[in-house]
Amino acid sequence: MGFIKEFKDFAMRGNVIDLAVGVVIGGAFGKIVTSLVDDLIMPIIGVATGGIDFSKKVVVLKDAILNADGSVLTPAVTLNYGNFINVIIQFLIIAFCIFLAIKALNSLKKKEEAVEEAPAGPSNEEVLLAEIRDLLKNK
């Protein structure tokens, strides 16, 4: 029974739940970036390069083998370098977004540290002693 309790304690720890949420959000963000690259960025790059569709760029290593009726018996073996270019662009966008998020978090931490390091005012005892001193000077 100790093993199950230990696993439950591990699974319900805050870090594991935070990690699970991060993975789900990361997966959704990946789909958004994929759509951004495939549907918005690559068509613009294609127009700029004379109508090239990178997703269709391949190097054929071995041609497909067809039956007599024209159906594919063995598909072609290809290197899909255009798709690889799309994935590299997606990676760069995700890496840039993560960089921006971490940079924002670091700036927030620096602001918190600056607030914490701000010199505290005099304590209540010091204020009372200063008032007593001032009252004694006036008499």
RADA-V319674 format. One record per backbone hydrogen bond with DSSP energy under -0.5 kcal/mol. CO is the residue of the C=O (numbers start at 1). NH is the residue of the N-H. E is the energy in kcal/mol with one decimal. If there is no record, write none. Layout:
CO:NH:E / CO:NH:E
This chain:
1:5:-1.9 / 2:6:-2.5 / 3:7:-2.3 / 4:8:-2.5 / 5:9:-2.5 / 6:10:-2.1 / 7:11:-3.0 / 8:12:-2.0 / 10:13:-1.1 / 13:16:-0.6 / 13:17:-1.5 / 14:18:-2.6 / 15:19:-2.3 / 16:20:-2.3 / 17:21:-2.4 / 18:22:-2.4 / 19:23:-2.3 / 20:24:-2.1 / 21:25:-2.6 / 22:26:-2.6 / 23:27:-2.2 / 24:28:-2.0 / 25:29:-2.7 / 26:30:-2.3 / 27:31:-1.6 / 28:32:-1.8 / 29:33:-2.5 / 30:34:-2.4 / 31:35:-2.3 / 32:36:-2.5 / 33:37:-2.7 / 34:38:-3.0 / 35:39:-2.9 / 35:40:-0.6 / 36:40:-1.5 / 36:41:-2.4 / 37:42:-3.0 / 40:44:-1.1 / 41:45:-2.4 / 42:46:-2.8 / 43:47:-2.3 / 44:48:-2.4 / 45:49:-1.7 / 46:51:-3.1 / 46:52:-1.3 / 47:50:-1.5 / 52:54:-0.8 / 53:56:-1.5 / 54:57:-1.5 / 56:58:-0.5 / 57:82:-2.0 / 58:60:-0.5 / 59:61:-0.6 / 59:79:-2.5 / 62:77:-2.5 / 64:66:-0.5 / 65:73:-2.9 / 65:74:-2.0 / 67:70:-1.4 / 71:67:-3.2 / 74:65:-2.6 / 76:78:-0.6 / 77:61:-2.9 / 77:62:-1.7 / 78:80:-0.6 / 79:59:-2.0 / 79:81:-1.5 / 80:84:-1.5 / 81:85:-1.9 / 82:86:-1.9 / 83:87:-2.3 / 84:88:-2.2 / 85:89:-2.2 / 86:90:-2.3 / 87:91:-2.5 / 88:92:-2.4 / 89:93:-2.1 / 90:94:-2.6 / 91:95:-3.0 / 92:96:-2.2 / 93:97:-2.4 / 94:98:-2.5 / 95:99:-2.3 / 96:100:-2.4 / 97:101:-2.3 / 98:102:-2.7 / 99:103:-2.6 / 100:104:-2.2 / 101:105:-2.3 / 102:106:-2.7 / 103:107:-2.0 / 104:108:-1.9 / 105:109:-2.3 / 106:110:-2.2 / 107:111:-1.9 / 108:112:-2.2 / 109:113:-2.6 / 110:114:-2.1 / 111:115:-2.0 / 112:116:-2.4 / 113:117:-2.2 / 114:118:-0.6 / 115:118:-0.6 / 123:127:-2.3 / 124:128:-2.5 / 125:129:-2.7 / 126:130:-2.5 / 127:131:-2.2 / 128:132:-2.5 / 129:133:-2.7 / 130:134:-2.5 / 131:135:-2.4 / 132:136:-2.4 / 133:137:-2.1 / 134:138:-1.6 / 135:139:-0.8
